[in-house]
Amino acid sequence: MKLTIKDIAKMAGVSVSSVSRVINNSKPVNDEIRERVEKVIQETNFRPNALARGLIHKSTNLIGVIIPQVNSVSAHLINGIEEVAARNGYHIILSNSGSDTEQELKALDIFAERQVDGIILSSVDITEQHVQQMNRNKVPLVVVGQKTTEYGIPWVDVDNYQPVAEVVRYLVRCGHERIGMIYGPLQDQSAGLSRYQAFLDEMARKQLPIDPAHLVESRFTTKGGYEAMESLLRNESVPTALVCASDIIAIGAKNCAEDRGYLIPEDMSIVGFDDIELAALVRPQLTTVQVNIERMGTRSMEILLQTIEEQQLHTMEHYVDYRLMVRDSVKTIRKR
């Protein structure tokens, strides 16, 4: 049976209030009583209720973190969050929503009930429902991977538009004109829609034709990338170069192309986005956009701490840097 503070008081031969004072260090207690209480706590391995302590201290030292799926990208994000949280005496509670809005809303409510000190939300789509729930819960919150300036919610993200435009320009310099894209779900305003729009816009600026058959949507999974490439390869013509909305998609697409007898980059060049660890381990090594995902995590936690401490934020918008990593998965047809 789980021990309560009353049990500890009885075993130590002191009042419940005395035990509470020792646990919470709220009021002075003489040395003899403190020693008796601490001895019983140690012998029984008693763990005081975190929520009850939170009511006294107005803080639970807990941070709720909601991610859309568990993968290498979210792992780096969590590492960054946890590093700053631990340094400042906080612990994180993780919720994997599976990219399901209802699960995200449920997690927001559960975290509010647990009286977490703050929430970091990584979501593929911030809806009015999210915003209403956040406003109702009144828990300090930072969004990662989506832009929420219009809602007055601080956010951390990479510029998803300029890197893809830069990738297209790089491919054109390498002599590619027949360029396609495997893009992410368009409901994802940042990694999906923004990257896709950048591709379309830059192709138009370069006055290059776009074959609709060379544009395929995919989930952010290797299986999704594999299936998208299967669809693309059913056409009579294939692009000489392919931009993928993530490294995970790119690796799935590369595997499918090679399974069908295509050589990368001899028959088709492929570019990814994120620069996950696997991007430099596959052969040929993947040309990609490097994003410091761990820095997104540390930055989001730093901003959340400022919000919790009611410090004034100078801006709601926080970008992390990116860099085009040129490796082996792009073939130069001719220099422009």
C-alpha positions in Angstrom: 0.0 0.0 0.0 1.3 3.5 -0.9 2.4 5.5 2.1 0.9 8.9 2.8 2.2 11.9 4.7 -0.1 10.8 7.6 1.7 7.4 7.7 5.1 9.1 7.9 3.9 11.4 10.7 2.6 8.5 12.7 5.8 6.5 12.2 8.0 9.4 13.2 5.8 10.3 16.1 5.2 13.9 14.9 2.4 15.9 13.5 1.4 16.0 9.8 2.3 19.7 9.7 5.8 18.9 10.9 6.3 16.4 8.1 4.9 18.8 5.6 7.4 21.5 6.8 10.3 19.1 6.5 9.3 17.9 3.0 8.6 21.4 1.6 11.1 23.3 3.7 8.4 25.8 4.2 8.9 26.7 7.9 11.6 26.1 10.5 11.6 22.7 12.3 13.9 21.8 15.2 16.8 19.5 14.3 15.5 16.5 16.3 12.1 16.4 14.5 13.8 16.9 11.1 16.2 14.0 11.7 13.3 11.7 12.8 11.2 12.6 9.8 14.1 12.3 7.3 15.1 8.9 8.8 11.6 7.5 8.3 11.4 8.9 4.7 14.8 7.3 3.9 13.9 3.9 5.5 10.5 3.8 3.7 11.7 5.3 0.4 8.7 7.7 0.7 8.1 9.9 -2.3 5.9 12.9 -1.6 3.1 13.6 -4.1 4.5 16.0 -6.7 1.1 17.6 -7.4 0.6 18.3 -3.7 4.0 19.9 -3.4 3.2 21.9 -6.6 0.2 23.4 -4.9 2.4 24.6 -2.0 5.3 25.9 -4.1 3.1 27.0 -7.1 5.3 24.9 -9.3 5.6 21.2 -10.2 8.9 21.6 -12.1 7.3 19.6 -15.0 7.3 20.5 -18.6 4.9 18.8 -21.0 6.3 18.1 -24.5 4.0 17.0 -27.4 5.6 15.6 -30.5 3.8 14.3 -33.7 5.8 11.1 -34.0 8.9 9.4 -32.6 11.8 9.5 -35.1 15.4 10.8 -35.4 14.2 14.4 -35.8 12.0 14.4 -32.7 14.8 12.6 -30.7 17.1 15.5 -31.4 14.4 18.0 -30.5 13.8 16.3 -27.2 17.5 16.1 -26.4 17.7 19.9 -26.8 14.6 20.5 -24.7 15.8 18.2 -21.9 19.3 19.6 -21.8 18.0 23.1 -20.9 15.2 21.8 -18.7 17.5 19.6 -16.6 20.0 22.5 -16.2 17.2 24.6 -14.8 15.7 22.0 -12.4 12.8 20.8 -14.7 11.7 17.4 -15.8 9.8 16.6 -19.0 6.7 14.5 -19.6 6.4 13.3 -23.2 3.3 12.7 -25.3 3.4 11.2 -28.8 0.3 12.4 -30.6 0.8 10.3 -33.8 0.0 13.6 -35.7 -3.6 13.3 -34.5 -5.3 16.6 -33.6 -7.6 15.0 -31.0 -4.6 13.3 -29.3 -2.8 16.7 -29.1 -5.9 18.4 -27.6 -6.2 15.6 -25.1 -2.5 15.9 -24.2 -2.9 19.7 -23.7 -5.8 19.0 -21.2 -3.9 16.3 -19.4 -0.8 18.4 -19.0 -3.0 21.3 -17.7 -4.6 18.9 -15.1 -1.1 17.7 -14.0 -0.4 21.4 -13.5 2.8 21.4 -15.6 4.7 24.7 -15.5 4.8 24.9 -19.3 4.2 23.1 -22.6 6.2 22.7 -25.8 4.0 21.7 -28.7 5.4 20.3 -31.9 2.5 19.9 -34.3 1.9 19.5 -38.0 -1.1 21.8 -37.9 -2.1 24.5 -35.4 -5.9 24.8 -35.5 -8.4 27.1 -33.9 -9.2 24.3 -31.6 -5.6 24.2 -30.4 -5.6 28.0 -29.8 -8.9 27.9 -27.9 -7.6 25.1 -25.7 -4.3 26.9 -25.0 -6.2 30.1 -24.1 -8.5 28.1 -21.8 -5.7 26.3 -20.0 -3.6 29.4 -19.5 -0.4 27.4 -19.3 2.8 29.0 -20.7 3.4 27.5 -24.1 5.9 27.5 -27.0 5.2 26.0 -30.5 8.0 24.3 -32.4 7.9 23.8 -36.2 4.9 26.1 -37.0 4.5 29.8 -37.1 1.9 31.1 -34.6 2.6 34.9 -34.5 -1.1 35.7 -35.4 -2.2 33.9 -32.3 0.2 35.7 -30.0 2.0 32.4 -29.2 5.9 32.3 -29.4 7.3 29.8 -31.9 10.7 28.4 -33.0 11.2 27.1 -36.6 13.5 27.1 -39.5 12.8 29.1 -42.6 11.3 26.4 -44.7 10.9 28.5 -47.9 14.4 29.9 -48.6 16.3 26.6 -48.3 14.2 24.8 -50.9 14.5 27.7 -53.3 18.2 27.5 -52.7 18.1 23.7 -53.5 16.3 24.4 -56.8 18.9 27.0 -57.8 21.7 24.6 -56.9 20.2 21.9 -59.1 19.8 24.3 -62.0 23.4 25.3 -61.7 24.3 21.6 -61.9 22.4 21.6 -65.3 19.1 20.0 -64.2 15.9 21.3 -65.8 13.5 18.3 -65.4 13.1 18.6 -61.6 10.4 16.9 -59.5 9.4 17.0 -55.9 8.1 14.6 -53.2 6.5 17.0 -50.8 5.0 16.5 -47.4 1.4 16.7 -46.3 0.1 20.2 -47.2 -1.8 20.6 -44.0 1.6 21.0 -42.4 2.1 24.7 -43.1 5.8 24.7 -42.5 7.5 21.4 -43.6 4.7 20.6 -46.0 3.1 23.6 -47.7 6.0 26.2 -47.3 8.6 23.8 -48.8 6.2 22.8 -51.6 5.4 26.5 -52.4 9.1 27.4 -52.5 9.7 24.7 -55.1 6.9 25.8 -57.3 7.9 29.5 -57.0 11.6 28.9 -57.7 10.8 26.7 -60.7 8.6 29.5 -62.1 11.3 32.1 -61.4 13.8 29.9 -63.4 11.1 29.6 -66.1 11.3 25.8 -65.9 8.3 23.6 -66.8 6.8 21.5 -64.1 5.4 18.1 -65.0 2.4 17.3 -62.6 3.4 13.7 -62.8 6.7 14.6 -61.1 5.0 16.0 -58.1 3.9 13.4 -55.5 2.8 13.9 -51.9 4.2 11.7 -49.1 3.9 11.2 -45.4 7.1 12.0 -43.4 8.2 8.3 -43.3 10.6 6.1 -45.3 7.6 4.0 -46.4 5.8 7.1 -47.6 8.9 8.1 -49.6 9.2 4.6 -51.0 5.5 4.6 -52.1 5.8 8.1 -53.6 8.8 7.1 -55.7 6.8 4.0 -56.9 4.1 6.3 -58.1 6.5 8.6 -59.8 8.4 5.8 -61.6 5.1 4.6 -63.2 5.3 7.5 -65.6 6.8 7.5 -69.0 9.4 10.1 -68.1 11.2 10.6 -64.8 12.9 13.8 -63.5 16.7 14.0 -63.6 16.6 15.5 -60.1 14.2 15.1 -57.2 13.7 17.4 -54.2 12.4 15.6 -51.1 10.7 17.4 -48.2 12.7 15.5 -45.7 15.7 13.1 -45.4 13.4 10.3 -44.3 11.3 10.7 -47.4 14.5 11.0 -49.6 16.0 7.7 -48.2 12.7 5.9 -48.8 12.6 7.3 -52.3 16.2 6.4 -52.9 15.7 2.8 -51.8 12.7 2.4 -54.1 14.6 3.8 -57.1 17.5 1.5 -56.5 15.2 -1.5 -56.1 13.9 -0.7 -59.6 17.3 -0.6 -61.1 18.0 3.1 -61.0 21.4 4.4 -60.0 21.7 7.4 -57.7 22.9 10.0 -58.8 23.7 8.6 -62.3 20.1 8.1 -63.3 18.5 10.5 -60.8 19.8 13.0 -58.4 18.1 13.3 -54.9 18.2 16.1 -52.3 16.7 15.8 -48.8 16.0 18.2 -45.9 17.0 18.1 -42.2 20.4 16.4 -42.3 19.6 13.6 -40.0 22.6 11.3 -39.0 21.6 8.7 -41.6 21.9 11.2 -44.4 25.7 11.0 -44.2 25.8 7.2 -43.6 23.8 6.1 -46.7 25.7 5.6 -50.0 25.8 7.8 -51.9 25.8 10.3 -49.1 22.7 12.5 -49.3 22.9 16.2 -50.3 20.5 17.9 -48.0 19.5 21.0 -46.0 21.1 21.0 -42.6 18.9 22.1 -39.7 20.1 22.2 -36.1 17.1 20.4 -34.6 18.7 20.1 -31.2 19.1 23.9 -31.2 15.3 24.2 -32.0 14.8 22.2 -28.8 17.1 24.3 -26.6 15.8 27.6 -28.0 12.2 26.6 -27.4 12.9 25.6 -23.8 14.8 28.9 -23.2 11.9 30.9 -24.5 9.4 28.8 -22.4 11.5 29.6 -19.3 11.3 33.3 -20.1 7.5 32.9 -20.5 7.2 31.0 -17.2 9.1 33.6 -15.4 6.9 36.3 -17.0 9.8 38.0 -18.7 9.0 40.2 -21.7 9.7 38.5 -25.1 11.1 40.9 -27.6 9.7 38.8 -30.5 7.4 35.9 -30.9 9.3 34.7 -34.0 12.5 32.6 -33.5 14.4 31.1 -36.5 17.3 28.7 -36.4 19.9 28.7 -39.1 20.2 26.3 -42.0 22.9 25.3 -44.4 23.0 23.4 -47.8 25.2 20.3 -47.4 26.5 19.3 -50.8 27.4 15.6 -50.8 27.2 12.8 -53.4 23.6 12.3 -54.3 23.5 15.0 -57.0 25.1 14.6 -60.5 26.3 17.6 -62.4 25.0 17.3 -66.0 26.6 20.6 -67.1 27.6 23.7 -65.3 25.4 26.8 -65.8 
